[in-house]
Amino acid sequence: MSAYVFPLKMAAVTFPIIALLIALPFLIGQYRRYGSLVFWRAVVVYTFIFYLLAAYFLVILPLPDRASVAALTTPRYSLMPFHELQEFLAATPFVWNQPATWLATVRESTFFMPLFNVALTLPFGVYLRYYFKRPVWQVVIASFALSLFFELTQLSGLYGYYPRPYRLFEVDDLILNTLGGTLGGLLAPTLMRVFPSRDEMDQAALEKGRHVTWTRRLVALLIDNLLVASILGALAHLLLQLLGVNSDLTLFGNVAGLVLTFGLMPLLMNGQTPGKRAVRIRIVRLDGSPASIWRIWWREFLLYGVAFYTMRAFQAVFDQIFTKFHRTETNFILLGLLAIPALFLVANFLWEVVTRDNRYFYDVWADTTQVSTVEADKWYGKKRGGRAAASEPRATAAGDPDSKAGDATAAQDETTAERD
């Protein structure tokens, strides 16, 4: 049993690191396709990743010493089908028409290895059928491919790290693993009645994706600041160094990155930054009309030129006084002056969090808001092979009051930011 416990422990230790590494790409993918992240989808995807990691570790761990592997003289592979079945029947008292032998058979160690090989890929078939909506024949092929990958990993001596295989390549494992995945695919419809279906998750995500959540805005902010602005700032820094400017360019690089990302990019990308385009949100006027580039620049200046650098300046002066103990009169005056806008920024943030309005001072002063560019109706129309509007006709005749009301409602839905 310890041979199974150790790989599972290693998977549990490794999984948080992998989960952190894929978190941002996963969120970007969800926001691009649906405009939101449904909690149950995250549970399904992350448990599927953990399952694959655990299955892989069960196949390769524990790792032996290379010298001991080099000294092995055991067979490298077994190509005889159903050889394990023959060994099982020879080593156990099992007789199919004598139930008294069944309990004794279950207690034999040779009973668990075939059962393990079936159970190893059974969840794989469930996930493929439940979340990825694959038919049974594709589940069979994918299960065989996964098993073949595991067996070739063993046959290659962990991709050449060992001088020879330290575990046996067996055709029976391919058969049992494929059987396990197939059984999982056949059992999946029963589980699908208990948990939300993939279509239900998609529909909930698209409905939620009509609004711009705080998390979605944060992901866009991380992309713009940590990736785009940092890279552009580093390139600007490098360019001036190549030109022979040897002064301290750290501040210049940071400012250049912000100006290029939040000043030039919206001009080239119709009111979007790279981060906003990645998660499919756009800056518009509060009434839903397109925001002019001047209004967008004013908004970004208030956010980064005023709010961002005010908080940085306040932190720098605070550190000078209370960390480095440079308690000069000038520092105290600067701290008092910077404390006023800093308190305003903190109060504005807390107020928006409490009220869930998410229209911070820079949006209010610039008369802007952020809307989702995900079109749920069009997405569903393409998915069904036709326009969703065909099944839900809207009044479009001139002068029809229902048509005007519908247009007004649609416009309001398009420009509403999430209040959460």
C-alpha positions in Angstrom: 0.0 0.0 0.0 2.9 2.4 0.7 3.9 2.1 -3.0 0.6 3.9 -3.8 0.6 6.3 -0.9 4.0 7.9 -1.7 3.1 8.9 -5.3 -0.2 10.4 -4.1 1.6 12.4 -1.4 4.1 13.7 -4.1 1.1 14.7 -6.3 -0.5 16.5 -3.4 2.7 18.5 -2.8 3.4 19.3 -6.5 -0.2 20.1 -7.5 -0.4 23.6 -5.7 2.7 24.7 -7.7 1.2 23.6 -11.0 -2.2 25.1 -10.1 -0.5 28.4 -9.5 1.4 28.3 -12.7 -1.7 27.6 -14.8 -4.1 29.9 -12.9 -3.5 33.0 -15.1 -3.7 31.2 -18.5 -6.7 29.3 -17.2 -8.5 32.5 -16.2 -7.6 34.2 -19.5 -9.0 31.2 -21.5 -12.2 31.3 -19.5 -12.7 35.0 -19.7 -12.0 35.0 -23.5 -14.5 32.3 -24.2 -17.3 32.9 -21.7 -16.5 36.2 -19.9 -16.5 34.6 -16.5 -15.4 31.7 -14.4 -17.9 29.3 -12.9 -16.8 27.7 -9.6 -17.9 24.2 -10.6 -15.9 24.4 -13.8 -12.8 25.3 -11.9 -13.4 22.3 -9.6 -13.8 19.9 -12.5 -10.7 21.2 -14.4 -8.4 21.3 -11.5 -9.4 17.9 -10.2 -8.9 16.5 -13.7 -5.3 18.0 -13.7 -4.7 16.6 -10.2 -5.9 13.2 -11.3 -3.6 13.2 -14.3 -0.7 14.2 -12.1 -1.4 11.5 -9.6 -1.8 8.9 -12.3 1.5 9.8 -13.8 3.3 9.7 -10.4 1.7 6.3 -9.7 3.3 5.1 -12.9 6.8 6.4 -12.4 7.3 6.7 -8.6 9.2 5.8 -6.5 12.3 6.4 -8.6 15.1 3.8 -8.0 18.8 4.4 -8.0 20.4 4.5 -11.4 23.1 2.0 -10.5 20.5 -0.5 -9.3 18.6 -0.2 -12.5 21.7 -0.7 -14.6 22.3 -4.0 -12.7 18.8 -5.3 -13.4 18.5 -8.5 -15.5 14.7 -8.8 -15.5 12.7 -8.7 -18.7 12.0 -5.3 -20.3 8.6 -6.1 -21.7 5.8 -8.7 -21.9 3.9 -8.8 -25.2 1.7 -11.9 -24.4 -1.9 -10.8 -24.0 -3.8 -12.0 -21.0 -0.6 -13.2 -19.3 -1.7 -11.6 -16.1 -5.0 -13.4 -16.2 -3.2 -16.7 -16.5 -1.0 -15.9 -13.6 -4.0 -14.7 -11.6 -5.9 -18.0 -12.1 -2.8 -20.0 -11.4 -1.9 -18.2 -8.1 -5.4 -17.8 -6.6 -8.0 -20.4 -5.6 -10.6 -18.6 -7.8 -13.3 -20.8 -9.4 -16.0 -18.8 -11.0 -18.9 -21.2 -10.1 -17.7 -21.7 -6.5 -18.6 -18.5 -4.5 -16.7 -19.8 -1.5 -13.4 -19.2 -3.3 -14.2 -15.5 -4.1 -13.4 -14.1 -0.7 -10.1 -15.9 -0.5 -9.3 -14.7 -4.0 -9.9 -11.1 -3.0 -7.4 -11.4 -0.2 -4.6 -12.5 -2.6 -2.1 -9.8 -3.6 -2.4 -10.8 -7.3 -6.0 -9.6 -7.2 -5.2 -6.0 -6.7 -2.7 -5.3 -9.6 -5.3 -5.9 -12.4 -7.9 -4.0 -10.3 -5.5 -1.1 -9.9 -4.8 -0.9 -13.7 -8.5 -0.8 -14.4 -9.1 1.8 -11.6 -6.2 4.0 -12.8 -7.9 5.1 -16.0 -11.5 4.8 -14.9 -11.7 8.5 -13.9 -10.1 9.5 -17.2 -13.1 8.0 -19.1 -15.5 9.8 -16.7 -13.9 13.2 -17.3 -13.8 12.7 -21.1 -17.4 11.8 -21.3 -18.7 14.2 -18.6 -16.8 17.5 -19.2 -15.2 17.1 -22.7 -18.4 15.4 -24.1 -16.5 12.8 -26.0 -18.4 9.7 -27.4 -17.5 6.3 -26.1 -15.4 5.3 -29.2 -13.2 8.4 -28.7 -13.0 7.6 -24.9 -11.7 4.1 -25.9 -9.0 5.6 -28.2 -8.0 8.2 -25.8 -7.7 5.7 -22.9 -5.5 3.5 -25.0 -3.4 6.5 -26.0 -3.0 7.5 -22.3 -2.1 3.9 -21.3 0.4 3.7 -24.2 2.0 6.9 -23.0 2.4 5.5 -19.6 3.9 2.2 -20.9 6.3 3.9 -23.2 7.4 6.2 -20.4 8.4 3.0 -18.5 9.9 1.3 -21.5 12.1 4.3 -22.2 13.6 4.3 -18.7 11.9 7.6 -17.9 12.8 9.2 -21.3 16.4 8.0 -21.2 17.3 9.0 -17.7 17.8 5.3 -16.7 20.0 3.0 -18.8 17.1 0.5 -19.1 13.5 0.2 -18.0 13.0 -0.2 -14.3 9.4 -1.3 -14.8 7.9 -3.9 -17.1 6.1 -2.9 -20.3 3.0 -5.1 -20.5 0.4 -5.5 -23.2 -2.0 -6.5 -20.4 -1.6 -3.1 -18.9 -2.7 -1.6 -22.2 -5.8 -3.8 -22.2 -6.7 -3.2 -18.6 -6.1 0.6 -18.7 -8.2 0.8 -21.9 -10.9 -1.2 -20.2 -10.9 1.1 -17.2 -11.3 4.2 -19.4 -14.1 2.6 -21.3 -15.9 1.7 -18.1 -15.5 5.2 -16.9 -17.0 6.5 -20.2 -20.0 4.1 -19.8 -20.6 5.1 -16.1 -20.3 8.9 -16.8 -24.0 9.4 -17.9 -25.1 8.2 -14.4 -22.9 10.8 -12.7 -24.0 13.5 -15.2 -27.4 13.3 -13.6 -26.0 14.3 -10.2 -23.6 17.1 -11.2 -24.2 20.2 -13.5 -23.7 19.3 -17.1 -21.2 21.0 -19.4 -23.9 22.8 -21.2 -25.3 24.1 -17.9 -21.8 25.3 -16.9 -21.4 27.1 -20.2 -24.8 28.8 -20.0 -24.2 30.0 -16.5 -20.7 31.2 -17.4 -22.1 33.1 -20.5 -24.8 34.7 -18.5 -22.4 35.8 -15.8 -19.9 36.9 -18.5 -22.2 39.7 -19.6 -21.0 41.6 -16.6 -17.5 42.8 -15.7 -16.4 41.3 -12.4 -13.7 42.7 -10.1 -11.7 39.5 -10.7 -11.9 39.9 -14.4 -10.6 43.5 -14.2 -7.8 42.3 -11.9 -6.7 39.7 -14.5 -6.6 42.4 -17.2 -4.6 44.6 -14.8 -2.1 41.8 -14.1 -1.6 41.2 -17.8 -1.1 44.9 -18.6 1.3 45.6 -15.7 3.2 42.4 -15.1 3.6 41.4 -18.7 3.0 44.2 -21.3 4.1 47.3 -19.3 7.1 45.5 -17.8 8.3 44.2 -21.2 7.8 47.5 -23.0 9.5 49.3 -20.1 12.5 47.0 -20.2 12.8 47.5 -24.0 12.7 51.3 -23.6 15.4 51.0 -20.9 17.5 48.8 -23.2 17.1 51.2 -26.1 18.4 54.2 -24.2 21.3 52.2 -22.9 22.2 51.2 -26.5 22.0 54.9 -27.4 24.6 55.7 -24.7 22.4 57.1 -22.0 23.9 55.7 -18.8 21.8 57.4 -16.1 19.4 55.6 -13.8 16.6 54.7 -16.1 14.4 52.6 -13.7 11.8 55.3 -13.3 11.9 56.2 -17.0 11.4 52.5 -17.9 8.4 52.2 -15.6 6.8 55.4 -17.0 7.5 54.4 -20.6 6.0 51.0 -20.1 2.8 52.5 -18.6 2.5 55.2 -21.3 2.9 52.7 -24.1 0.5 50.2 -22.6 -2.2 52.5 -21.4 -1.7 55.4 -23.8 -0.6 54.0 -27.1 -2.3 50.6 -27.0 -5.9 51.9 -26.5 -5.3 54.2 -29.5 -4.4 51.2 -31.7 -6.8 48.7 -30.2 -10.1 50.7 -30.2 -10.3 51.5 -26.5 -8.7 48.3 -25.2 -5.4 47.4 -23.6 -3.8 44.0 -24.3 -5.1 42.8 -20.9 -8.6 44.1 -21.5 -8.7 42.5 -25.0 -7.4 39.2 -23.5 -10.3 39.0 -21.1 -12.7 40.7 -23.5 -13.7 43.9 -21.9 -13.8 47.4 -23.3 -13.8 51.0 -22.0 -16.9 52.9 -23.1 -19.0 55.9 -22.0 -21.5 55.4 -19.3 -24.3 55.5 -21.8 -22.7 52.7 -23.8 -21.3 54.9 -26.6 -17.7 54.5 -27.7 -15.3 56.5 -25.5 -13.0 58.9 -27.3 -9.2 58.4 -27.0 -8.9 61.6 -25.1 -11.4 60.4 -22.5 -9.6 57.1 -22.2 -6.3 58.9 -21.8 -7.8 61.0 -19.1 -9.1 57.9 -17.3 -5.7 56.2 -17.5 -3.9 59.3 -16.3 -6.2 59.5 -13.2 -5.6 55.9 -12.5 -1.8 55.6 -13.1 -0.5 59.2 -13.2 -2.5 60.2 -10.1 -3.6 57.3 -8.0 -0.8 54.9 -8.7 2.1 57.3 -8.2 0.4 59.1 -5.3 0.3 55.8 -3.4 3.9 55.1 -4.3 5.0 58.5 -3.2 3.1 58.1 0.1 4.8 54.8 0.7 8.2 56.1 -0.1 7.9 59.1 2.3 6.4 56.8 5.0 9.4 54.5 4.7 11.8 57.4 4.9 10.2 58.5 8.2 9.4 55.2 10.0 11.8 52.7 8.4 14.9 54.7 7.6 14.3 57.3 10.3 14.9 60.3 8.1 12.5 62.4 10.1 13.1 65.8 8.6 10.6 68.6 8.5 10.3 68.3 4.8 9.4 64.6 5.0 6.7 65.3 7.6 5.2 68.0 5.4 5.2 65.7 2.4 3.6 62.9 4.4 0.8 65.2 5.5 0.2 66.5 2.0 0.2 63.0 0.4 -2.0 61.6 3.2 -5.0 63.6 2.0 -5.2 62.0 -1.6 -4.1 58.7 -0.2 -6.9 58.6 2.3 -9.3 59.6 -0.5 -8.1 56.7 -2.7 -8.4 54.2 0.1 -11.9 55.5 1.1 -13.0 55.4 -2.6 -11.8 51.8 -2.9 -13.5 50.6 0.3 -16.7 52.4 -0.6 -16.9 50.7 -4.0 -16.2 47.4 -2.4 -19.0 47.9 0.1 -21.5 49.2 -2.4 -20.4 46.8 -5.1 -20.7 49.6 -7.7 -17.1 49.2 -9.0 -17.1 52.7 -10.5 -14.0 54.2 -9.0 -13.2 57.9 -9.1 -11.3 57.7 -12.4 -14.3 56.2 -14.1 -16.7 58.7 -12.6 -14.5 61.7 -13.5 -13.9 60.5 -17.0 -17.5 59.3 -17.5 -16.4 55.8 -18.5 -17.2 52.3 -17.5 -16.1 48.8 -18.6 -18.4 46.4 -20.5 -18.0 42.9 -21.6 -17.5 42.1 -25.3 -18.7 38.5 -25.0 -21.8 38.0 -27.0 -23.6 35.1 -25.4 -26.5 34.9 -27.9 -24.1 34.8 -30.9 -21.9 32.1 -29.2 -24.9 29.9 -28.6 -26.1 30.5 -32.1 -22.9 29.3 -33.5 -22.8 26.3 -31.2 -26.3 25.2 -32.3 -25.4 25.8 -36.0 -27.7 28.9 -36.3 -28.6 32.2 -34.9 -29.9 32.1 -31.4 -32.2 34.9 -32.2 -34.1 32.7 -34.7 -35.6 30.8 -31.8 -36.4 33.9 -29.8 -37.7 36.5 -32.3 -37.6 40.1 -31.2 -40.0 42.8 -32.4 -38.1 45.0 -34.9 -41.0 46.9 -36.6 -40.7 50.6 -36.6 -42.8 52.2 -34.0 -43.3 49.0 -32.1 -43.1 49.9 -28.4 -41.9 46.4 -27.5 -39.0 46.8 -30.0 -37.9 50.0 -28.3 -38.2 48.5 -24.9 -36.2 45.5 -26.0 -33.5 47.7 -27.5 -33.3 49.8 -24.4 -33.0 46.7 -22.2 -30.3 45.2 -24.4 -28.3 48.4 -24.4 -28.6 48.5 -20.6 -27.5 44.9 -20.3 -24.5 45.6 -22.5 -23.3 48.5 -20.4 -23.9 47.1 -17.0 -20.9 46.3 -14.8 -21.2 43.5 -12.3 -22.1 44.6 -8.8 -20.4 42.1 -6.6 
